Amino acid sequence: MIADKQFIIRPETHGDYKNIVSLVLRSFREGTDYSDGTDIVALIEEIRDSEYYIPELAFVAELDGEIVGHFLFSHFPLSKTPQGGHGGANDTDIVMLAPVSVHADHLRQGIGSAMIRLGIGKVKEMGFAGIIVEGNYRFYNTVGFKTSSEYGIYPVDGYPMIEPRCQMCMETHGGSLRGKGGYVVYDMYYNA
């Protein structure tokens, strides 16, 4: 758990799930033009119910007792082909950061950056080789992510892959992604 400014970042609990749903729906409805949040809530639930879920890497941010942020990392095996097909959670030392949500009333207050920096530290502590994320490269580059093709990791589709810089990676230590190339295929999830 960390405290930064007035907010606290801590692991999510089962008791948080209802508030996380409300947060995610509002965050995506008001903060994006590509989702009303229902698909994101479904993805979170699907990750939690899968072999890819890592409870120690699922977090909320609280401000004055209210949940104002949520994010999680999950196991993510790369596919050897753009068509998909890969092993299970035990076949990877790479995690995916997704989804990330900040309450619509608290955007641009540093909560998202603080959440991600804390999470990156935890991923490193747990010994994973790298992190993949898909999203706004202008934001994720500020916390250390680089275009995934620099590591031989390629997008297949997604947010919007007309802009390949939206698929990003981060090594957890120098050279940790060397030789780990492949394709980001979400065929393990219906809602991705």
Secondary structure, DSSP 8 states (H G I E B T S, - for coil): -EEETTEEEEE--GGGHHHHHHHHHHHHHHH-SS--SHHHHHHHHHHHTSTTEEEEEEEEEEETTEEEEEEEEEE---BSSTT-----GGG-SEEEEEEEEE-GGGTTSSHHHHHHHHHHHHHHHTT-SEEEEES-HHHHGGGT-EEGGGGTEEE-S-TTTTSGGGEEEEESSTTTTTT--EEE--TT-S--
